[in-house]
């Protein structure tokens, strides 16, 4: 990804940086029964002690559930970061248990821990996920629009009845137009419902990839424009 590489060059690592910077490391759950997760700390984090960093939260799909935390790196931002470790943001990628679904209480407990332990820019917390994680992204963002600067659901579906919670949030939904696992109407219906909200302040975006089935996350997360757009989004009122 050209954009991420360019951003990485702007934040190159001094020799004194901690060895864990620029790598994804497996982390234990906040408490028993919570999610283990992959944590990415950007290069230069320790050398810039006053800097606040954007945070990307990634929710994986059904295929990465289980107890092997390395599976989280198979798709999406963790896969991208494995190729481009100069990404200029913090990232957490929790893992669902086998057969599980995303639990917002557990997710918020994890987010609280990360915000306590790391210098997270409260105006730049981003949420994205694919397939089951796309569903989870729609659900969490509509439940807590006060938290996120932007949401990027990929190949997911949400509840259009709750869509107006996102009328002030930057949204970019992406989907394959031939998806027969999660039909593209899942994204289309949410975007149309947001557009119909009274008092809409931010127009949502929708990208449909032609001749693409369920794996639309491959072209989606390889979009330079997506990452550029995401990292430009800021909340006027930082998350509390």
Beta strands, then each sheet from edge to edge (+ up, - down):
strand 1: 24-27
strand 2: 37-40
strand 3: 53-59
strand 4: 90-94
strand 5: 120-130
strand 6: 150-154
strand 7: 170-176
strand 8: 205-209
sheet 1: 1+ 2- 4+ 3+ 5+ 6+ 7+ 8+
end
